[in-house]
Amino acid sequence: MEPILDIAIELPGKGSRELLRSLHRQLRAAIIDGRLQPGLRLPPTRALAEGLEISRNTVIAAYDMLLSEGYVEGRPGAGTYVANVRPRLERPKAPLQADPLADQRLAATWRGWRPLAETCSGEMYRYDFVAGMPDTEFPFDIWQRLSTRAARAVARAGVYERDPAGELPLREAIARHVSFVRAVACEPEDIVVTAGARQAIDLIARILVTPGETEVALEDPGYGPTQRSFTGAGAKILPIPVDEEGLVVDRLPPSARVICITPSHQFPLGVAMSARRRAALLDFAASFGAVIIEDDYDSEFRHDRMPLDALQTLDRSGSVFYAGTFSKSMFPALRMGFVVAPEWARYALTLAKQMNDWHNPLISQFALADFIAEGHLARHVRKMRRVYSARHEALRAALDAHMGDRLRPYRAHAGVHLAAELTIPCNEQALVAKAAGIGIRVEDIARYASRDIAQKGLVFGFGMIEAKDIEPAIAELSQLRFGGRS
């Protein structure tokens, strides 16, 4: 059979979510580099779809994207043709600085920053202990059914402008959920739905920070995006050490106006904040007029005991913002989270959400509301709690058996990662690089710190690795040379 196009197109397998993006990217690249010349008539959508053995709708969508970007042009009754984009692409550009992020036109806060190192695909690793990622096992068939039902409801309703705080059925479902699993006392009107925990923190930073003045205390080591949000808002950052009881409250200066913590499962050490520290932190906030942001991101996955009360449950002074996400309990691509806000902050937080992106996608909101209300979330969490607990125990046993003389796990009772302290001198960064060289992904604690910290060790995520693979992975890791500082 004659090729439909004189260029090679390699597409992912059928059913891949990357199919449209891959076809569009390859056609665009061929136009830009001249393999598809200006004036060339592209194959009819039906013919190209048959030649590539994909849906015609996928080809139509790719052509529409190219048309909207100006890479092709439609001629009524004659088909689709490659546009002459070379002059546009080749026009002279202003000379760039050696470091674009040092450009003086950028606000001072944003100069010199680099994008956060995001979690990349683990396909290059035989054993993947990446932290912060849940298992991919999820009842997507149920989610698809609920999403289809929600889409039909939205289409029938013909809805337009919506509540920036989130749809009422979803806020009602979230209020019931957090009340049941974490004893968080709240009403639907206390909740603002967000695009995940990162946006939740970013919106809170917008309404609390006066640039150049507000001092914000952060756990060190801690969650990097939280620091980015507050730094970007113009806050003065106060790194506060963490030990086996959580944030060291005694190190908080009275000038701290905002305190960000992960009390149920500290990131990355994994420790739970002690009841004594929780009480001391609430007393501090009440005494000095400070605000606490409680990030409770993976508290659902308890391993061996009942959880301590959420700070929001114990709060009597309206000091606590309770932030949660469904990225860990469901799947990261959902990008859905929430904030239980004190009454005095509710209006400002809703306004910040409206200014940022108006509201979360309606179909996802209605589908999530049904997913929670019909009990699917509770069943999925119970199932994954058993899965993660088995992996947690397998990891502890493997570390004890193969590396007990070099690594001491922190006490962790929840979550999908475990940190372990090095008990011998070691260059952690070099060890992580050596591990990557033999196909094992693991992270060092120091990568989550903003300064030199007391804790030296490794972080093992177990969301992306099967229980049966944990022991052989740790056994192989134990064969690497640990000693020395070089």
C-alpha positions as CSV (number, residue, x, y, z in Angstrom):
1,M,0.0,0.0,0.0
2,E,1.3,3.4,-0.9
3,P,2.1,5.7,2.1
4,I,-0.5,8.4,2.7
5,L,2.2,10.9,3.6
6,D,5.8,11.1,2.6
7,I,6.8,11.3,6.2
8,A,7.1,8.7,8.9
9,I,4.5,9.0,11.7
10,E,4.9,6.8,14.8
11,L,1.9,6.8,17.1
12,P,1.3,5.3,20.5
13,G,-0.9,2.3,20.8
14,K,-4.7,2.4,20.4
15,G,-6.5,3.8,23.4
16,S,-3.5,6.0,24.5
17,R,-4.4,9.4,25.7
18,E,-1.4,10.8,23.9
19,L,-2.7,9.8,20.4
20,L,-4.0,13.2,19.4
21,R,-1.1,15.1,20.9
22,S,1.4,12.9,19.2
23,L,-0.2,13.2,15.7
24,H,-0.5,17.0,16.1
25,R,3.1,17.3,17.3
26,Q,4.6,15.3,14.4
27,L,2.6,17.0,11.7
28,R,3.5,20.4,13.1
29,A,7.2,19.5,13.3
30,A,7.1,18.3,9.7
31,I,5.7,21.6,8.6
32,I,8.1,23.7,10.6
33,D,11.2,21.9,9.4
34,G,10.1,21.8,5.7
35,R,9.3,18.1,5.3
36,L,5.8,19.2,4.5
37,Q,6.2,22.1,2.0
38,P,4.0,25.2,1.8
39,G,1.1,24.6,-0.6
40,L,1.1,20.8,-0.1
41,R,-2.4,19.4,0.1
42,L,-2.8,17.2,3.1
43,P,-4.7,13.9,2.7
44,P,-8.4,13.9,3.4
45,T,-9.1,13.1,7.0
46,R,-10.8,9.8,6.2
47,A,-7.9,8.6,4.1
48,L,-5.3,9.6,6.7
49,A,-7.3,7.9,9.5
50,E,-7.6,4.7,7.5
51,G,-3.9,4.8,6.6
52,L,-2.8,5.3,10.3
53,E,-5.6,3.0,11.5
54,I,-6.9,5.5,14.0
55,S,-10.2,7.3,14.5
56,R,-11.2,9.9,11.9
57,N,-12.2,12.2,14.8
58,T,-8.6,12.2,16.0
59,V,-7.4,13.3,12.6
60,I,-10.0,16.0,12.4
61,A,-9.0,17.3,15.8
62,A,-5.3,17.4,14.8
63,Y,-6.1,19.3,11.6
64,D,-8.3,21.8,13.6
65,M,-5.4,22.4,16.0
66,L,-3.0,23.1,13.1
67,L,-5.6,25.4,11.5
68,S,-6.1,27.4,14.7
69,E,-2.3,27.8,15.0
70,G,-1.9,28.9,11.4
71,Y,0.2,25.9,10.2
72,V,-2.5,24.9,7.6
73,E,-5.3,26.6,5.8
74,G,-8.6,25.4,4.5
75,R,-9.7,26.0,1.0
76,P,-13.5,25.6,0.6
77,G,-14.2,22.6,-1.6
78,A,-10.5,21.9,-2.2
79,G,-9.2,20.5,1.1
80,T,-6.5,21.4,3.7
81,Y,-3.1,22.8,2.6
82,V,0.2,23.5,4.4
83,A,0.5,27.2,5.1
84,N,3.6,29.3,4.3
85,V,4.9,29.7,7.9
86,R,8.6,29.9,7.2
87,P,8.8,33.8,7.0
88,R,6.9,34.0,10.4
89,L,9.3,31.4,11.9
90,E,12.5,32.9,10.6
91,R,12.0,36.6,11.4
92,P,14.8,38.0,13.5
93,K,14.4,37.8,17.3
94,A,15.7,40.1,19.9
95,P,19.0,38.8,21.4
96,L,18.4,36.7,24.5
97,Q,20.5,37.1,27.7
98,A,22.6,34.2,28.7
99,D,20.2,33.6,31.5
100,P,16.6,34.6,30.5
101,L,15.5,34.3,34.2
102,A,17.9,37.2,35.1
103,D,16.1,39.6,32.8
104,Q,15.4,42.9,34.7
105,R,11.9,43.1,33.2
106,L,10.9,40.2,35.5
107,A,9.8,41.0,39.1
108,A,12.7,40.5,41.5
109,T,10.9,37.7,43.2
110,W,10.9,35.6,40.0
111,R,14.4,36.2,38.8
112,G,16.8,33.3,39.0
113,W,14.1,30.6,39.7
114,R,14.2,27.4,37.8
115,P,11.1,25.2,37.2
116,L,10.5,22.7,39.9
117,A,11.8,19.2,39.1
118,E,8.6,17.4,38.4
119,T,8.1,13.7,38.7
120,C,9.0,12.2,35.3
121,S,8.0,8.8,33.9
122,G,9.4,5.8,35.8
123,E,9.7,3.7,32.7
124,M,13.5,4.1,32.7
125,Y,13.7,2.5,36.2
126,R,13.4,-1.1,37.1
127,Y,12.5,-0.2,40.6
128,D,10.8,3.1,41.2
129,F,10.7,4.5,44.8
130,V,9.6,8.0,43.7
131,A,7.9,9.9,46.5
132,G,4.6,11.6,46.3
133,M,3.0,9.4,43.6
134,P,0.1,7.1,44.3
135,D,-0.6,3.7,42.6
136,T,-2.2,3.9,39.2
137,E,-4.8,1.3,40.2
138,F,-8.2,3.1,40.2
139,P,-11.8,2.2,39.2
140,F,-11.6,4.2,36.0
141,D,-14.7,2.4,34.6
142,I,-16.8,3.8,37.4
143,W,-15.2,7.3,37.0
144,Q,-16.0,7.2,33.2
145,R,-19.6,6.3,33.9
146,L,-20.0,9.1,36.4
147,S,-18.3,11.6,34.1
148,T,-20.5,10.7,31.2
149,R,-23.6,11.1,33.4
150,A,-22.3,14.5,34.6
151,A,-21.6,15.6,31.1
152,R,-25.1,14.8,30.1
153,A,-26.5,16.7,33.1
154,V,-24.4,19.7,32.3
155,A,-25.4,19.7,28.6
156,R,-29.1,19.5,29.6
157,A,-28.8,22.3,32.1
158,G,-27.0,24.7,29.7
159,V,-25.0,26.1,32.6
160,Y,-22.7,29.1,32.3
161,E,-21.4,31.1,35.2
162,R,-21.0,29.0,38.4
163,D,-20.0,29.5,42.0
164,P,-16.2,29.9,42.3
165,A,-16.2,28.1,45.6
166,G,-17.4,25.0,43.9
167,E,-20.7,23.2,43.1
168,L,-22.9,22.7,46.2
169,P,-23.3,18.9,45.8
170,L,-19.5,18.6,45.8
171,R,-19.0,20.8,48.8
172,E,-21.7,18.8,50.6
173,A,-20.0,15.6,49.7
174,I,-16.5,16.9,50.8
175,A,-18.0,18.1,54.1
176,R,-19.4,14.7,54.9
177,H,-16.2,13.0,53.8
178,V,-13.8,15.0,55.9
179,S,-16.1,14.9,58.9
180,F,-16.2,11.1,58.7
181,V,-12.5,10.3,58.0
182,R,-10.8,13.2,59.9
183,A,-13.5,14.5,62.3
184,V,-13.2,17.9,60.7
185,A,-16.1,20.0,61.7
186,C,-17.3,22.0,58.7
187,E,-20.3,23.0,56.7
188,P,-20.5,23.1,52.8
189,E,-20.2,26.9,52.9
190,D,-16.8,26.6,54.7
191,I,-15.3,24.8,51.7
192,V,-13.6,26.3,48.6
193,V,-12.9,23.7,45.9
194,T,-9.5,24.1,44.2
195,A,-7.4,22.6,41.4
196,G,-5.4,20.4,43.8
197,A,-3.4,21.2,47.0
198,R,-0.9,23.4,45.1
199,Q,-3.6,25.8,44.0
200,A,-5.1,25.7,47.5
201,I,-1.8,26.8,49.1
202,D,-1.3,29.4,46.3
203,L,-4.7,31.0,46.9
204,I,-4.2,31.1,50.6
205,A,-0.8,32.8,50.0
206,R,-2.5,35.5,47.9
207,I,-5.0,36.5,50.6
208,L,-2.6,36.4,53.6
209,V,0.7,37.8,52.4
210,T,1.6,41.5,52.3
211,P,4.6,41.5,50.0
212,G,7.9,42.3,51.7
213,E,6.3,42.2,55.2
214,T,4.5,38.9,56.0
215,E,6.8,36.3,57.7
216,V,5.9,32.7,56.8
217,A,7.2,29.7,58.8
218,L,7.8,26.6,56.7
219,E,9.0,23.1,57.7
220,D,12.6,22.4,56.7
221,P,12.8,19.9,55.1
222,G,9.4,20.4,53.6
223,Y,7.2,20.5,50.5
224,G,8.9,22.7,47.8
225,P,5.8,24.0,46.0
226,T,4.6,25.5,49.3
227,Q,7.7,27.6,49.6
228,R,7.4,28.6,45.9
229,S,3.9,29.8,46.5
230,F,4.7,32.0,49.4
231,T,8.0,33.3,48.0
232,G,6.1,34.2,44.8
233,A,3.6,36.1,46.8
234,G,6.4,38.2,48.4
235,A,6.6,36.6,51.8
236,K,9.7,36.5,54.0
237,I,10.4,32.8,54.5
238,L,11.4,31.4,57.9
239,P,12.7,27.8,57.7
240,I,11.9,25.9,60.9
241,P,13.5,22.6,61.7
242,V,11.6,19.3,62.1
243,D,12.4,16.4,64.4
244,E,10.6,13.2,65.3
245,E,7.7,15.1,66.9
246,G,7.2,17.3,63.9
247,L,7.7,21.0,63.6
248,V,9.9,22.4,66.4
249,V,7.3,24.9,67.8
250,D,9.9,26.4,70.2
251,R,11.8,27.7,67.2
252,L,9.0,29.8,65.9
253,P,9.6,33.6,66.3
254,P,6.7,35.7,67.5
255,S,6.8,37.6,64.2
256,A,5.6,34.6,62.2
257,R,2.2,35.4,60.8
258,V,1.6,32.2,58.8
259,I,2.8,28.6,59.7
260,C,2.6,25.8,57.1
261,I,2.7,22.2,58.3
262,T,2.0,18.6,57.3
263,P,1.1,17.3,60.7
264,S,-0.4,13.9,60.0
265,H,2.5,12.6,57.8
266,Q,5.3,15.2,57.5
267,F,6.7,15.6,54.1
268,P,9.3,14.2,53.6
269,L,10.3,12.7,57.0
270,G,6.9,11.0,57.4
271,V,6.6,11.7,61.2
272,A,3.3,12.6,62.9
273,M,3.2,15.8,64.9
274,S,2.9,14.9,68.6
275,A,-0.2,15.9,70.6
276,R,2.1,18.0,72.7
277,R,3.4,20.0,69.7
278,R,-0.1,20.3,68.3
279,A,-1.3,22.0,71.5
280,A,1.7,24.2,71.6
281,L,1.3,25.3,68.0
282,L,-2.4,26.2,68.5
283,D,-1.5,28.1,71.7
284,F,1.2,30.0,69.7
285,A,-1.3,30.9,66.9
286,A,-3.9,32.1,69.4
287,S,-1.3,34.1,71.4
288,F,0.4,35.9,68.5
289,G,-2.5,36.1,66.0
290,A,-0.8,33.7,63.6
291,V,-2.5,31.6,60.9
292,I,-1.9,27.8,60.5
293,I,-2.2,26.1,57.1
294,E,-2.7,22.4,57.7
295,D,-1.9,20.3,54.6
296,D,-3.4,16.9,55.3
297,Y,-2.7,15.4,51.9
298,D,-2.4,11.6,52.6
299,S,-3.9,11.2,56.0
300,E,-6.4,8.6,54.7
301,F,-3.8,6.0,54.4
302,R,-3.1,5.0,58.0
303,H,-1.1,1.9,58.6
304,D,-1.1,0.9,62.3
305,R,-3.1,3.1,64.5
306,M,-6.0,5.6,64.6
307,P,-5.0,9.1,63.4
308,L,-4.4,12.0,65.7
309,D,-7.1,14.7,65.5
310,A,-6.7,17.3,62.8
311,L,-5.5,20.7,64.0
312,Q,-8.7,22.1,62.5
313,T,-10.7,19.9,64.8
314,L,-8.9,21.2,67.9
315,D,-8.8,24.9,66.8
316,R,-10.9,27.2,68.9
317,S,-9.6,30.6,67.6
318,G,-10.4,30.4,63.9
319,S,-6.7,30.1,63.1
320,V,-6.5,27.0,60.9
321,F,-7.0,26.5,57.1
322,Y,-7.4,22.8,56.4
323,A,-6.2,21.9,52.9
324,G,-6.8,18.5,51.3
325,T,-6.5,16.9,47.8
326,F,-7.9,13.9,46.0
327,S,-4.7,13.5,43.9
328,K,-3.3,10.9,46.3
329,S,-6.6,9.1,47.2
330,M,-7.8,9.0,43.6
331,F,-5.4,9.9,40.8
332,P,-3.1,13.0,40.2
333,A,-4.5,14.0,36.8
334,L,-7.8,14.8,38.5
335,R,-6.4,18.1,39.9
336,M,-9.1,18.5,42.5
337,G,-8.6,19.7,46.1
338,F,-10.3,21.9,48.7
339,V,-9.8,24.2,51.6
340,V,-11.8,24.3,54.7
341,A,-11.4,28.0,55.5
342,P,-12.1,30.0,58.7
343,E,-15.2,32.2,58.4
344,W,-13.3,35.4,58.3
345,A,-11.3,34.3,55.2
346,R,-14.0,32.6,53.2
347,Y,-15.0,35.5,51.0
348,A,-11.5,36.6,50.2
349,L,-10.5,33.0,49.3
350,T,-13.5,32.6,47.0
351,L,-12.7,35.9,45.3
352,A,-9.0,34.8,44.8
353,K,-10.3,31.5,43.2
354,Q,-12.6,33.5,40.9
355,M,-9.8,35.8,39.8
356,N,-7.4,32.8,39.3
357,D,-9.5,30.5,37.1
358,W,-13.2,31.2,38.0
359,H,-14.0,27.6,38.9
360,N,-13.0,24.0,38.5
361,P,-14.4,22.1,35.5
362,L,-18.1,21.3,36.1
363,I,-18.1,17.8,34.8
364,S,-15.3,16.8,37.1
365,Q,-17.0,18.4,40.1
366,F,-20.3,16.6,39.5
367,A,-18.6,13.3,38.9
368,L,-16.5,13.6,42.0
369,A,-19.6,14.6,44.1
370,D,-21.3,11.3,42.9
371,F,-18.1,9.3,43.4
372,I,-18.0,10.4,47.1
373,A,-21.7,10.3,47.7
374,E,-22.1,6.8,46.3
375,G,-19.4,5.4,48.5
376,H,-16.8,4.7,45.7
377,L,-14.1,6.9,47.3
378,A,-14.5,5.2,50.7
379,R,-14.2,1.7,49.1
380,H,-11.2,2.7,47.1
381,V,-9.4,4.2,50.1
382,R,-10.1,1.1,52.2
383,K,-8.7,-1.1,49.4
384,M,-5.6,1.1,48.8
385,R,-5.0,1.4,52.6
386,R,-4.5,-2.4,52.7
387,V,-2.2,-2.3,49.6
388,Y,-0.1,0.6,51.0
389,S,0.1,-1.0,54.4
390,A,1.5,-4.2,52.9
391,R,4.1,-2.2,50.9
392,H,5.0,-0.2,54.0
393,E,5.6,-3.3,56.0
394,A,7.6,-4.9,53.2
395,L,9.8,-1.9,52.9
396,R,10.5,-1.7,56.6
397,A,11.3,-5.4,56.7
398,A,13.6,-5.1,53.7
399,L,15.4,-2.1,55.1
400,D,15.9,-3.9,58.4
401,A,17.1,-7.1,56.8
402,H,19.5,-5.6,54.2
403,M,20.4,-2.1,55.4
404,G,19.7,-2.0,59.1
405,D,23.3,-1.1,59.8
406,R,23.1,2.0,57.6
407,L,19.6,3.3,57.5
408,R,17.1,3.8,60.3
409,P,13.5,4.4,59.2
410,Y,11.6,7.3,60.8
411,R,8.4,6.4,62.6
412,A,5.6,6.8,60.1
413,H,2.1,5.7,60.5
414,A,0.5,6.9,57.3
415,G,1.1,7.9,53.7
416,V,2.8,6.4,50.6
417,H,6.4,7.1,51.4
418,L,8.9,6.3,54.1
419,A,12.1,8.2,55.0
420,A,15.1,6.6,56.6
421,E,18.0,8.3,58.3
422,L,21.6,7.4,57.3
423,T,23.5,6.3,60.4
424,I,26.9,6.4,58.7
425,P,28.8,9.2,56.8
426,C,27.6,9.2,53.2
427,N,27.2,11.5,50.2
428,E,23.5,11.1,49.7
429,Q,23.4,12.8,46.3
430,A,26.2,10.5,45.0
431,L,24.3,7.5,46.3
432,V,21.1,8.5,44.6
433,A,23.0,8.9,41.3
434,K,24.6,5.4,41.7
435,A,21.2,3.9,42.4
436,A,19.8,5.6,39.2
437,G,22.7,4.1,37.3
438,I,21.5,0.6,38.2
439,G,17.8,1.3,37.5
440,I,16.6,2.2,41.0
441,R,15.0,5.6,41.7
442,V,15.2,6.9,45.2
443,E,15.5,10.4,46.6
444,D,17.6,12.1,49.3
445,I,16.0,14.1,52.1
446,A,18.3,17.1,51.4
447,R,16.6,17.8,48.1
448,Y,13.5,18.9,50.1
449,A,15.5,21.3,52.3
450,S,16.2,25.0,51.9
451,R,19.4,25.0,53.9
452,D,21.9,22.6,55.5
453,I,19.8,20.4,57.8
454,A,20.5,17.8,60.5
455,Q,18.7,15.0,58.7
456,K,20.7,12.9,56.3
457,G,19.0,10.1,54.6
458,L,16.8,8.7,51.8
459,V,13.1,8.9,50.9
460,F,11.4,5.8,49.6
461,G,8.0,6.2,47.9
462,F,6.0,3.0,47.6
463,G,3.1,4.1,45.5
464,M,4.7,3.1,42.2
465,I,6.3,-0.2,43.2
466,E,4.7,-3.6,43.8
467,A,5.1,-5.2,47.2
468,K,6.9,-8.2,45.6
469,D,9.5,-5.9,44.1
470,I,10.5,-4.1,47.2
471,E,12.8,-6.7,48.8
472,P,14.8,-7.4,45.7
473,A,15.2,-3.7,45.0
474,I,16.5,-3.0,48.6
475,A,18.7,-6.0,48.4
476,E,20.3,-4.7,45.2
477,L,20.5,-1.1,46.6
478,S,22.3,-2.5,49.6
479,Q,25.2,-3.7,47.4
480,L,26.2,-0.1,46.5
481,R,29.0,1.5,48.5
482,F,27.5,3.8,51.2
483,G,30.5,4.9,53.2
484,G,32.5,8.1,52.7
485,R,31.7,11.7,51.8
486,S,32.9,11.6,48.2
